[in-house]
Amino acid sequence: MKKTLSTLILTAAIVLITATFSFAEYVVAGADNFPYFHVGVVVIGGLCILSLKQRYERIYMSEAVGSFAMYAVLVALFTSPVAEVVKNLIG
């Protein structure tokens, strides 16, 4: 029961983080330049972390959620709106 509850909580956290990522990208990039590939990468990363959490019982919930949140931030850094901001700051 504890493993199932842990998996459900992690799934909810992954869905919320992915939805937040998608909304933020939609607001910044707009409907024309929405990064579908990056959203797909975030979803696949979430599935990988969920699979690892289910397979290895010693992974804590906070570790799994924290690593997925950092992964989503890392993917967000390589989207075109963020690259444009960095390019404007540098040059």
Residue pairs with C-beta under 8 A, 6 or more apart in sequence:
3 54
3 57
6 53
6 61
7 50
7 53
7 54
9 61
10 49
10 50
10 53
10 61
10 64
10 65
11 50
13 65
13 68
14 46
14 49
14 50
14 65
14 68
15 46
17 42
17 46
17 65
17 68
17 69
17 72
18 39
18 42
18 43
18 46
18 72
20 72
21 39
21 42
21 72
21 75
21 76
22 39
24 76
25 34
25 35
25 38
25 39
25 76
25 79
25 81
26 34
28 81
29 35
29 79
29 80
29 81
33 80
33 81
35 79
35 80
38 75
38 76
38 78
38 79
41 75
42 71
42 72
42 75
45 68
45 71
45 72
45 75
46 68
49 64
49 67
49 68
49 71
50 64
52 59
52 64
53 59
53 61
53 64
76 82
